[in-house]
Amino acid sequence: MAVQRVGMVIGVREDRVDDYRALHADGHPGVRDLLATAGIRNFSIFIERLPDGARYLFGYYEYHGSDYDADMARLAAEPRNHEWLAMTDPMQIPLPGQQGWKIMEEVYHNS
């Protein structure tokens, strides 16, 4: 089973950065267990202010499974995941033309 690496990007509302950080702090359980059940490992989120003045979140994770679409569909159907997204989605600003996180094209990986 090959590992699938996923990078993604989304904006974050300036007035919600502290709230976003608090939701993702080590002490907050969030949906970590649901992510693991869906085969998601090494999930990291980074934040940076880019030259346009806005802040963006960059997310990265590795998928360890055999049916990505099915695992993501099960994750999307989880009520706790819906609750989590109801908290985090209003803090984010999708890129133009997107509904949520924009999946990025992988151009290089050094293993």
C-alpha distances in whole Angstrom, upper triangle without the diagonal:
4,7,9,13,16,19,22,26,29,33,34,38,40,42,38,37,38,37,33,33,35,32,29,31,30,32,31,29,28,24,22,21,20,18,16,16,15,12,14,14,17,19,22,25,27,31,33,36,36,39,40,41,38,36,32,29,26,22,19,16,12,10,7,7,7,10,12,15,15,15,17,19,20,20,23,24,25,29,28,26,29,31,29,29,33,34,31,32,36,35,33,34,32,32,34,33,30,30,28,25,25,21,22,21,19,21,20,17,18,16
4,6,10,13,16,19,23,26,30,32,35,37,39,37,35,36,35,32,32,33,31,28,30,29,32,31,28,27,24,22,22,21,18,17,17,15,12,13,13,15,17,20,22,25,28,30,33,33,36,37,38,35,33,29,26,23,20,16,14,10,9,7,8,8,11,11,15,16,15,17,20,20,20,23,25,25,29,28,26,29,31,29,28,32,32,30,30,34,33,31,32,29,29,32,31,28,28,26,23,22,19,19,17,15,17,16,13,15,13
4,6,10,13,16,20,23,27,28,32,34,36,33,31,32,32,28,28,30,27,24,26,25,28,27,25,24,21,19,19,18,15,14,15,13,10,10,10,11,13,16,19,21,24,27,30,30,33,34,35,32,29,26,23,19,16,13,10,6,6,5,8,9,11,11,14,16,14,15,18,19,18,21,23,23,27,26,23,26,28,26,25,29,29,27,27,31,30,28,29,26,27,29,28,26,26,23,20,20,16,16,15,13,15,14,12,13,11
4,7,10,13,17,20,24,25,29,31,33,31,29,31,30,26,26,28,26,23,25,25,28,27,25,23,20,18,19,18,14,14,16,13,10,10,10,11,12,15,17,19,22,24,28,27,30,31,32,29,27,23,20,17,14,11,8,6,5,7,9,10,11,9,12,14,13,13,16,18,17,18,21,22,25,24,21,24,26,24,23,27,27,24,24,28,27,25,25,23,23,26,25,22,22,20,17,16,13,13,12,10,13,13,11,14,13
4,7,10,14,17,21,22,26,28,30,28,26,28,27,23,23,26,24,21,23,23,26,25,23,22,19,18,19,18,14,15,17,14,12,10,10,10,10,12,14,16,19,21,24,24,27,27,28,26,23,20,17,13,11,7,6,5,6,9,12,13,14,11,14,17,15,14,18,19,17,19,22,22,25,24,21,23,25,23,22,25,25,22,23,26,25,22,23,21,21,24,23,20,21,18,15,14,11,10,10,8,11,11,9,12,12
4,7,10,14,17,19,23,25,27,25,23,25,25,21,21,24,22,19,22,22,25,23,22,20,18,17,19,17,13,15,17,14,12,10,11,10,9,11,12,14,16,18,21,21,24,24,25,23,20,16,14,10,8,6,5,6,8,11,13,15,15,11,13,16,14,13,16,18,16,17,20,21,23,22,19,21,23,20,19,22,22,19,19,22,21,19,19,17,17,20,20,17,17,14,11,10,7,7,8,8,11,12,11,14,15
4,7,11,14,16,20,22,24,22,20,23,23,19,19,22,20,18,20,21,25,23,22,20,19,18,20,19,15,17,19,17,15,12,13,12,10,10,10,11,13,15,18,17,20,21,22,19,17,13,11,7,6,4,7,9,11,15,17,19,18,15,16,19,17,15,18,20,18,18,22,22,25,23,20,21,23,20,18,22,22,18,18,21,19,16,17,15,14,17,18,15,16,13,9,8,6,5,7,7,11,11,12,15,16
4,7,11,13,17,19,22,19,18,21,20,17,18,21,19,17,20,21,24,22,22,19,18,18,20,19,16,18,20,17,17,14,15,14,11,11,9,10,12,13,16,15,19,18,19,16,14,10,8,6,5,6,9,12,13,17,19,21,20,16,17,19,18,15,18,20,17,17,21,21,23,22,18,19,21,18,16,19,19,15,15,17,16,13,13,11,11,14,15,12,13,10,6,5,4,5,9,10,13,15,15,18,20
4,7,10,13,16,18,17,15,18,18,15,16,19,18,16,19,21,24,22,22,20,19,19,22,21,18,21,23,20,20,17,18,16,13,12,9,9,10,11,13,12,15,15,16,13,11,7,6,5,6,9,12,15,17,21,23,24,23,19,20,22,21,18,20,22,19,19,22,23,24,23,19,20,21,18,16,18,18,14,13,15,14,10,10,8,8,12,13,11,12,9,6,5,7,7,11,13,15,17,18,21,22
4,7,10,13,15,14,13,16,16,13,15,18,16,16,19,21,24,21,22,19,19,20,23,21,19,22,24,22,22,19,20,19,15,14,11,11,10,11,12,12,15,14,14,11,9,6,5,7,9,12,15,18,20,23,25,27,25,21,21,24,22,19,21,23,20,18,22,22,23,22,18,18,19,16,14,16,15,12,10,12,10,7,6,5,6,10,12,9,10,7,5,6,9,10,14,16,19,21,21,24,26
4,7,9,12,11,10,14,14,12,14,17,16,16,19,22,24,22,23,20,21,22,25,24,22,25,27,25,25,22,23,21,18,16,12,11,9,10,10,10,13,11,11,7,6,4,6,9,11,15,18,21,23,27,28,30,29,25,25,27,25,22,24,26,22,21,24,24,25,23,20,20,20,17,15,16,15,12,10,11,9,6,4,6,7,10,13,11,12,9,9,10,13,14,17,19,22,23,24,27,29
4,6,9,7,7,10,11,8,11,14,13,13,16,20,21,19,21,18,19,21,24,23,21,25,27,25,26,22,23,21,18,15,12,11,9,10,10,12,15,13,12,8,6,6,7,10,12,16,19,22,24,28,30,32,30,26,26,28,26,23,25,26,23,21,24,24,24,22,19,19,19,16,14,15,13,10,9,9,6,4,5,8,10,13,16,14,14,11,11,13,16,17,21,22,25,26,26,29,30
4,6,5,6,10,10,9,12,14,14,15,18,21,22,20,22,20,21,23,26,25,24,27,29,28,29,26,26,25,21,19,15,14,11,12,11,13,16,14,12,8,7,9,10,14,16,20,22,26,28,31,33,35,33,30,29,31,29,26,27,28,25,23,26,26,25,23,21,20,19,17,15,15,13,11,10,8,5,6,6,10,12,15,17,16,15,13,14,16,19,20,24,26,28,30,30,33,34
4,5,6,9,10,10,12,14,15,16,18,22,23,21,24,21,23,25,28,28,26,29,32,30,31,28,28,26,23,20,16,15,11,11,10,13,15,13,10,8,7,10,11,15,18,21,24,28,30,33,35,38,36,32,32,34,32,29,31,32,28,27,29,29,28,26,24,23,22,20,18,18,16,13,14,12,9,9,10,14,15,17,20,19,19,17,17,19,22,23,26,28,30,31,31,33,35
4,6,8,8,10,12,13,14,16,17,21,22,20,23,21,23,25,28,28,27,30,32,31,32,29,29,28,24,22,18,17,14,15,13,16,18,17,14,11,11,13,14,18,20,24,26,30,32,35,37,39,38,34,34,35,33,30,31,32,28,27,29,28,27,25,23,23,21,19,18,17,14,13,14,11,8,11,12,16,18,20,23,21,20,18,19,21,24,26,29,31,33,34,34,36,38
4,6,5,6,9,10,11,12,14,18,19,17,19,17,19,21,24,24,23,26,29,28,29,26,26,24,21,19,15,15,12,14,14,17,19,18,15,12,11,12,12,16,17,21,23,27,28,32,33,36,34,31,31,32,30,27,28,28,25,24,26,25,24,21,20,19,17,15,14,14,11,9,11,9,6,8,11,14,17,20,22,20,19,16,17,20,22,24,27,29,31,32,32,34,35
4,5,5,6,9,10,11,12,16,17,16,18,16,19,20,24,24,22,25,28,27,28,24,24,22,19,16,13,12,9,11,11,15,18,17,14,11,9,10,10,14,15,19,21,25,27,30,32,35,34,30,30,32,29,26,28,29,25,24,27,26,25,22,20,21,19,16,16,16,13,11,12,11,8,9,12,15,17,20,23,20,20,17,16,19,21,22,26,27,29,30,30,31,32
4,5,5,6,9,10,10,14,15,14,17,16,19,20,23,24,23,25,28,28,28,25,25,23,20,17,14,14,11,13,14,18,21,20,17,15,12,14,13,16,17,20,22,26,28,31,33,36,35,32,32,33,31,28,30,30,26,26,28,26,25,22,21,21,19,16,17,17,13,12,14,13,10,12,15,18,21,24,26,24,23,20,19,22,24,25,29,29,32,32,32,33,34
4,5,5,6,9,10,14,14,12,15,13,16,18,21,21,21,24,26,26,27,24,24,22,19,17,14,15,13,16,17,20,23,22,19,17,14,15,14,17,17,20,22,25,27,30,32,35,33,30,30,31,28,26,27,27,23,23,25,23,21,19,18,18,15,13,14,13,10,9,12,11,8,11,14,17,20,23,25,23,21,18,18,21,23,25,29,30,32,33,32,34,34
4,5,5,6,9,12,13,11,14,11,14,15,19,19,18,21,23,23,24,20,20,19,16,14,11,11,10,13,15,18,21,21,18,15,12,12,10,13,13,17,18,22,23,26,28,31,30,27,27,28,25,23,24,24,21,20,23,21,20,17,16,16,15,11,12,12,9,7,10,10,7,9,12,15,18,21,23,20,18,15,15,18,20,21,25,26,29,29,28,30,31
4,6,5,6,10,11,10,13,12,15,15,19,19,18,21,23,23,24,20,20,18,15,12,10,10,10,13,15,18,21,21,19,16,13,13,11,13,14,16,18,21,24,26,29,32,31,28,28,29,26,24,26,26,22,22,25,23,22,19,18,19,17,14,15,16,12,10,14,14,11,12,15,18,20,24,26,23,22,18,17,20,21,22,26,26,29,29,28,29,30
4,5,5,9,9,8,11,10,14,15,18,19,19,21,23,24,24,21,21,19,17,15,13,14,13,16,18,22,25,25,22,20,16,16,15,17,16,19,20,23,25,27,30,33,32,29,30,30,27,25,27,26,22,23,25,22,21,18,17,18,16,13,15,15,12,11,14,15,12,14,18,20,23,26,28,25,23,20,19,23,24,26,29,29,32,32,31,32,32
4,6,9,9,6,9,7,10,12,15,16,15,18,20,20,21,19,19,18,15,14,12,14,14,17,19,23,26,26,23,20,17,16,14,16,15,17,18,21,22,25,27,30,29,26,26,27,24,21,23,22,19,19,21,18,17,14,13,15,12,9,11,12,9,8,12,13,11,13,17,19,22,25,26,23,21,18,17,21,22,24,27,28,31,31,30,31,31
4,6,8,6,8,7,10,10,13,14,13,16,18,19,19,16,16,14,11,10,9,11,12,16,18,21,25,25,23,20,16,15,12,14,12,14,15,18,20,22,24,28,27,24,25,25,22,20,23,22,18,19,21,19,19,15,14,16,14,11,12,14,11,10,13,15,12,14,17,19,21,25,26,23,21,18,16,19,20,22,25,25,28,28,26,28,27
4,5,6,8,9,12,11,15,17,16,17,20,21,21,18,17,15,13,12,11,13,14,17,20,23,27,27,25,22,18,18,15,16,15,17,17,20,22,24,26,30,30,27,28,28,25,23,26,25,21,22,24,22,21,18,17,19,17,14,16,17,14,13,17,18,15,17,20,22,25,28,30,26,25,21,20,23,23,25,28,27,30,29,28,29,28
4,6,7,9,12,10,13,16,15,16,19,20,20,17,16,14,13,12,13,15,16,20,23,26,29,30,28,25,22,21,18,18,16,17,17,19,21,23,25,29,29,26,28,28,25,24,26,25,21,23,25,22,22,18,18,20,18,15,18,20,17,16,20,21,19,20,24,25,27,31,32,29,27,24,22,25,25,26,29,28,31,30,28,28,27
4,6,9,12,11,14,16,17,17,20,21,22,20,18,17,16,16,16,18,19,22,25,28,32,32,30,27,24,23,20,21,19,20,20,22,24,25,27,31,31,28,30,30,26,25,27,25,22,23,25,22,21,17,18,20,18,15,18,19,16,16,20,21,19,21,25,27,29,33,34,31,29,25,24,27,27,29,32,31,34,33,31,32,31
4,6,9,9,12,14,14,16,18,19,20,18,18,17,15,15,15,17,18,22,24,27,31,31,29,26,23,22,19,20,18,19,19,21,22,24,26,29,29,26,27,27,23,22,24,22,19,20,21,18,17,14,14,16,14,11,14,16,13,13,17,18,17,19,22,24,27,30,31,28,26,22,21,25,25,27,30,30,33,33,31,32,31
4,6,7,8,10,11,13,14,16,17,16,15,16,14,15,15,18,20,24,27,29,33,33,31,28,24,23,20,20,18,19,18,20,20,21,23,26,26,24,25,24,20,20,21,19,16,18,19,15,15,11,12,15,13,10,14,15,13,14,17,19,18,20,23,24,27,31,31,28,25,22,21,24,25,27,30,29,33,32,30,31,30
4,6,8,9,10,12,14,14,16,14,15,15,13,14,14,17,18,22,25,27,31,30,29,25,22,20,17,18,16,17,16,18,19,20,22,25,24,21,22,22,18,17,18,17,13,15,16,13,12,9,9,11,10,7,10,12,10,10,14,16,15,16,20,21,24,27,28,24,21,18,18,21,21,24,27,27,30,30,29,30,30
4,6,5,6,9,10,11,13,11,12,14,11,13,14,18,19,23,26,28,32,31,30,27,23,21,18,18,15,16,14,16,16,17,18,21,20,18,19,18,15,13,15,13,10,12,13,10,11,7,7,10,10,7,10,12,12,12,14,17,17,17,21,21,24,27,27,23,20,17,17,20,20,22,25,25,29,29,27,29,28
4,5,5,6,9,10,11,9,9,11,9,11,13,17,19,23,26,28,32,32,31,27,24,22,18,18,14,14,12,14,14,15,16,20,19,17,19,18,15,14,16,15,11,14,15,13,14,11,10,14,13,11,13,16,15,14,17,20,19,19,22,22,25,28,28,25,23,19,18,21,20,22,25,24,27,27,25,26,25
4,5,5,6,9,10,10,10,13,12,15,17,20,23,27,30,32,35,35,34,31,28,25,22,21,17,17,14,15,14,14,15,19,18,17,18,17,13,14,16,13,11,14,15,12,13,10,10,14,14,12,15,18,17,17,19,22,22,22,25,25,28,31,31,27,25,22,20,23,22,24,27,26,30,29,27,28,26
4,5,5,6,9,9,11,13,12,15,17,20,23,27,29,31,35,35,34,30,27,24,21,20,17,16,14,14,13,14,14,17,16,14,15,14,10,10,12,10,7,10,11,8,10,8,8,11,12,11,13,16,16,16,17,21,21,21,24,23,26,29,28,24,22,19,18,21,20,23,25,25,28,28,26,28,27
4,5,5,7,5,7,10,9,12,14,18,20,24,27,28,32,32,31,28,25,22,18,17,13,13,10,11,10,11,12,15,14,12,14,13,10,9,12,10,7,10,12,11,13,11,9,13,14,12,13,16,17,15,17,20,20,20,22,21,24,27,26,22,20,17,16,18,17,19,21,21,25,25,23,24,23
4,5,5,5,6,9,10,13,16,19,23,26,29,31,35,35,34,31,28,25,21,19,16,14,11,10,9,9,10,14,14,13,15,14,10,11,14,12,10,14,15,13,16,14,13,16,17,15,17,20,20,19,21,24,24,23,26,25,27,30,29,26,24,21,19,21,19,21,23,22,26,25,22,24,22
4,5,7,10,13,13,17,19,23,26,29,32,34,37,37,37,33,30,27,24,22,18,17,14,13,11,10,10,13,13,12,14,12,8,10,12,10,8,12,13,11,14,13,12,16,17,16,17,20,21,20,22,25,25,25,27,26,28,31,30,26,24,22,21,23,21,23,25,24,28,27,25,26,24
4,6,9,13,12,16,18,21,24,28,31,32,35,35,35,31,28,25,22,20,16,15,12,11,8,8,8,10,10,8,10,9,5,7,9,8,6,10,11,11,14,13,12,15,17,15,16,19,20,19,20,24,24,23,25,24,26,28,27,23,21,19,18,19,18,20,21,21,25,25,23,25,23
4,6,10,11,14,17,21,24,27,30,31,35,35,35,32,29,25,22,20,16,14,10,8,5,5,5,9,9,8,11,11,7,9,12,11,10,13,15,14,18,17,15,18,20,18,19,22,23,21,22,26,25,24,26,25,26,29,28,25,23,21,19,20,17,19,20,19,23,22,20,21,20
4,7,7,11,13,17,20,23,27,28,31,31,31,28,25,22,18,16,12,10,6,6,5,6,8,12,12,10,12,13,9,10,13,12,10,13,16,15,18,16,14,17,19,16,17,20,20,18,20,23,22,21,23,22,23,27,26,22,21,18,16,17,15,17,18,17,21,20,18,20,18
4,6,9,12,16,19,22,26,27,31,31,31,28,25,22,18,16,12,9,6,5,6,7,10,14,15,13,16,16,13,13,17,16,14,17,19,18,21,19,16,20,21,18,19,23,22,20,21,25,24,22,25,24,25,28,28,24,24,20,18,19,17,18,19,17,20,19,17,18,16
4,6,10,13,16,19,23,24,28,29,29,26,23,20,16,13,10,8,5,6,9,10,14,17,18,16,19,20,16,16,20,19,17,19,22,21,23,20,18,21,22,19,20,23,22,20,21,24,23,21,24,23,24,27,28,24,24,20,17,18,16,17,18,16,19,18,15,16,14
4,7,10,14,17,21,22,26,26,26,23,19,16,13,11,7,6,4,7,9,12,15,18,18,15,18,19,16,14,18,18,15,17,20,18,20,18,15,18,19,16,16,20,19,16,18,21,19,18,20,19,21,24,25,21,21,17,14,16,14,15,17,16,19,18,16,18,17
4,7,10,13,17,19,22,23,23,20,16,14,10,8,6,5,6,10,13,15,18,21,22,18,21,22,19,17,21,21,18,19,22,21,23,20,17,20,20,16,17,20,18,15,17,20,17,16,18,18,19,23,24,21,21,17,14,15,14,15,17,16,19,18,16,17,18
4,7,10,14,15,19,20,19,16,13,10,6,6,4,6,9,12,15,18,21,24,24,20,22,23,20,18,21,22,18,19,22,21,22,20,17,19,19,15,15,18,16,13,15,17,14,13,15,15,17,20,22,19,18,15,12,13,13,14,17,16,19,19,18,20,20
4,7,11,12,16,17,16,14,10,8,6,5,6,9,12,15,18,21,24,27,27,23,25,27,24,22,25,26,22,22,26,25,26,23,21,22,22,18,18,20,18,15,16,18,15,13,15,16,16,20,22,19,20,16,13,14,15,14,17,17,19,19,18,20,21
4,7,10,13,14,13,10,7,6,5,6,9,12,15,19,22,25,27,30,30,26,27,29,27,24,27,28,24,24,27,26,27,24,22,23,23,19,18,20,18,14,16,16,13,12,13,14,15,19,21,19,19,16,14,15,16,16,19,19,21,21,21,23,24
4,6,10,11,10,8,5,6,7,8,11,14,18,21,24,28,30,33,32,29,30,32,30,27,30,31,27,27,30,30,30,28,25,26,26,22,21,23,21,17,18,18,15,13,14,15,15,18,21,20,21,18,15,16,17,16,19,19,21,21,22,23,25
4,7,8,6,5,4,6,9,11,15,18,21,25,27,31,33,36,35,31,32,34,32,29,32,33,30,29,33,32,32,30,27,28,28,24,23,24,22,19,19,19,15,14,14,15,15,17,21,20,21,19,17,17,19,18,21,22,23,23,24,26,28
4,5,6,6,6,7,10,12,15,18,22,25,28,31,34,36,35,31,32,35,33,30,32,34,31,30,34,34,34,32,29,29,30,26,25,26,24,21,20,20,17,15,14,15,14,16,19,19,21,19,17,16,18,17,19,20,21,22,23,25,28
4,5,8,9,11,14,15,19,22,25,28,31,35,37,39,38,34,35,38,36,33,36,37,34,33,37,37,37,36,33,33,33,30,28,29,27,24,23,23,20,18,17,17,15,17,21,21,23,22,20,19,21,19,21,22,23,24,26,28,31
4,6,9,10,14,16,19,22,26,29,32,35,37,39,38,34,34,37,36,32,34,37,33,32,36,36,36,34,31,31,31,29,26,27,26,23,22,21,19,16,14,15,13,14,18,19,21,20,19,18,20,19,22,23,24,25,27,30,33
4,7,10,13,16,19,22,26,29,32,36,38,40,39,35,35,38,36,33,35,37,33,32,35,35,35,33,31,30,30,27,25,26,24,21,21,19,17,15,14,16,14,16,20,20,22,20,19,19,22,21,24,25,26,27,29,31,33
4,7,10,13,16,20,23,27,29,33,35,37,35,32,32,34,32,29,31,33,30,28,32,31,31,30,27,27,26,24,21,22,21,18,17,16,13,11,10,12,11,14,17,17,18,16,16,16,19,19,22,23,24,26,27,30,32
4,7,10,13,17,20,24,26,30,32,34,33,29,30,32,30,27,29,30,27,26,29,29,29,27,24,24,24,21,19,20,18,15,15,15,11,10,10,12,12,15,18,17,18,15,14,15,17,17,20,22,23,24,25,27,29
4,7,10,13,17,20,23,26,28,31,29,26,26,28,27,23,26,27,24,23,27,26,27,25,22,22,22,19,17,19,17,14,14,14,11,9,9,10,10,13,16,14,15,13,11,11,14,14,17,18,20,21,22,24,26
4,6,10,13,17,19,23,25,27,26,23,23,26,23,20,23,24,21,20,24,23,24,22,19,20,20,17,15,17,16,12,12,14,11,9,10,10,11,15,17,14,15,12,9,10,12,12,16,17,19,20,20,22,24
4,7,10,14,16,20,22,25,24,20,21,24,22,19,22,23,20,20,24,24,25,23,20,21,22,18,17,19,18,14,15,17,14,12,12,12,12,16,18,15,16,12,9,10,10,10,13,13,15,16,16,19,20
4,7,11,13,16,19,21,21,17,19,21,18,16,19,20,17,17,21,21,22,20,17,19,20,16,15,18,17,14,14,17,15,13,14,13,14,18,19,16,16,12,9,10,9,10,13,13,16,16,16,18,19
4,7,10,13,16,19,19,15,17,20,17,15,19,20,17,18,21,21,23,21,18,20,21,18,17,21,20,17,17,20,18,16,18,16,17,20,21,18,18,15,11,12,10,10,12,11,14,14,13,15,15
4,7,10,13,15,16,13,15,17,14,13,17,17,15,16,20,19,22,20,17,20,21,18,17,21,21,18,19,22,20,18,20,19,20,23,23,20,19,16,13,14,11,12,13,12,15,15,13,15,15
4,6,10,12,13,11,14,16,13,13,17,17,15,17,20,20,23,21,18,21,23,20,20,24,24,21,22,25,24,22,23,22,22,26,25,22,22,19,16,16,13,13,14,12,15,14,12,14,13
4,6,9,10,7,11,12,10,10,14,14,13,15,18,18,21,20,17,20,22,20,20,24,24,22,22,26,25,23,25,23,24,26,25,22,22,19,16,17,14,15,15,14,17,17,15,17,15
4,7,9,9,12,13,10,12,15,15,14,17,19,19,23,21,19,22,24,22,22,26,27,25,25,29,28,27,28,26,27,30,29,26,25,23,20,20,17,18,18,17,20,19,16,18,16
4,6,7,10,10,8,11,13,13,13,16,18,18,22,21,19,22,25,23,23,26,27,26,26,30,30,28,29,27,28,31,29,26,25,23,21,21,18,20,20,19,22,21,19,21,19
4,6,9,9,9,11,13,14,15,17,19,19,23,23,21,24,27,25,25,28,30,28,28,32,32,30,31,29,29,32,30,27,26,24,23,23,19,21,20,20,22,22,20,22,20
4,6,5,6,9,10,11,12,14,16,17,21,21,19,21,24,23,23,26,28,26,26,29,30,28,29,26,27,29,27,24,23,22,20,21,18,20,20,19,23,23,22,24,23
4,6,5,6,8,10,10,12,14,16,19,20,17,19,22,20,20,23,25,23,22,26,26,24,25,23,24,26,24,21,20,18,17,17,14,16,17,17,20,21,20,22,21
4,6,5,6,9,10,10,12,15,18,19,16,18,21,20,19,22,24,22,21,25,26,24,24,22,23,24,22,19,18,17,16,16,14,17,17,18,22,23,22,25,25
4,5,5,6,9,10,11,13,16,18,15,17,20,20,19,22,24,23,22,26,27,25,27,24,26,27,25,22,20,19,19,19,18,20,21,22,25,26,25,28,27
4,5,5,6,9,10,11,15,15,13,15,18,17,17,20,22,21,21,25,25,24,25,23,25,27,25,22,20,18,18,19,17,19,21,21,24,25,24,26,25
4,5,5,6,9,10,14,14,11,13,16,15,14,17,19,18,17,21,22,20,22,19,21,23,21,18,16,15,14,15,14,17,18,19,23,24,23,26,25
4,5,5,6,9,12,14,11,12,16,16,15,17,20,19,18,22,23,22,23,21,23,24,22,19,16,16,16,17,16,20,21,22,26,27,27,29,29
4,5,5,6,10,12,10,12,15,15,15,17,19,19,19,23,24,23,25,23,25,27,25,22,19,18,18,20,19,22,24,25,28,29,28,30,29
4,5,5,9,9,7,9,12,11,11,14,16,16,16,19,20,20,22,20,23,25,24,20,17,15,15,18,17,20,22,23,27,28,26,29,28
4,6,8,9,7,7,11,11,10,12,15,14,14,17,19,18,20,18,21,23,21,17,14,13,14,16,16,20,22,23,27,28,28,30,30
4,6,9,7,8,11,12,12,13,16,17,16,19,21,21,23,21,24,26,24,20,17,16,17,20,20,23,26,27,31,32,31,34,33
4,5,5,7,9,10,11,13,15,15,16,19,21,21,23,22,25,27,26,22,19,18,18,21,21,25,27,28,32,33,31,34,33
4,5,5,6,9,10,11,13,14,15,18,19,20,23,22,26,28,26,23,20,18,20,23,23,27,29,31,34,35,34,37,36
4,5,5,6,9,10,11,12,14,16,18,19,22,22,25,28,27,23,20,18,19,22,23,26,29,30,33,34,33,35,34
4,5,5,6,8,10,10,11,14,16,16,19,18,22,24,23,20,17,14,15,18,19,22,25,26,30,31,29,32,31
4,5,5,6,9,10,10,13,15,15,18,18,21,23,22,19,15,14,15,19,20,23,26,28,31,33,32,34,34
4,6,5,7,9,10,12,14,15,18,19,22,25,24,21,17,16,17,21,22,25,29,30,33,34,34,36,36
4,5,5,6,8,11,12,13,16,17,20,23,23,19,16,14,15,18,19,23,26,27,30,31,30,33,32
4,5,5,5,8,10,10,13,13,17,19,19,16,13,10,12,15,17,20,24,25,29,30,29,32,32
4,6,6,7,10,11,14,15,18,20,20,17,14,12,14,18,20,23,27,28,32,33,33,36,36
4,6,7,8,10,13,15,19,21,22,19,16,13,15,19,21,24,27,29,32,33,32,35,35
4,6,5,7,10,12,16,18,19,16,13,11,11,15,17,20,24,25,28,29,29,31,32
4,5,5,8,9,13,15,16,13,10,8,10,13,16,19,22,24,28,29,29,32,33
4,5,8,10,14,16,17,14,12,10,13,16,19,21,25,27,30,32,32,35,36
4,7,10,13,16,17,15,13,11,12,15,18,20,24,26,29,30,30,33,34
4,6,10,12,14,12,10,8,9,12,15,17,21,23,25,27,27,30,31
4,6,9,11,9,9,8,9,11,14,16,20,22,25,27,28,31,32
4,6,8,6,6,5,6,7,11,13,17,19,22,24,26,29,30
4,6,6,8,8,8,7,11,12,15,18,20,23,24,28,30
4,6,9,10,11,10,13,14,17,20,22,25,27,31,33
4,7,9,11,9,13,14,16,20,22,25,27,31,33
4,6,7,7,10,12,15,18,21,24,25,29,31
4,7,8,11,14,17,20,23,26,27,31,32
4,6,9,12,16,18,22,24,25,28,29
4,6,9,13,15,18,20,21,24,25
4,6,10,12,15,18,19,23,24
4,7,9,13,15,16,19,21
4,6,9,12,13,17,19
4,6,9,11,15,17
4,6,8,11,14
4,7,11,13
4,7,10
4,6
4
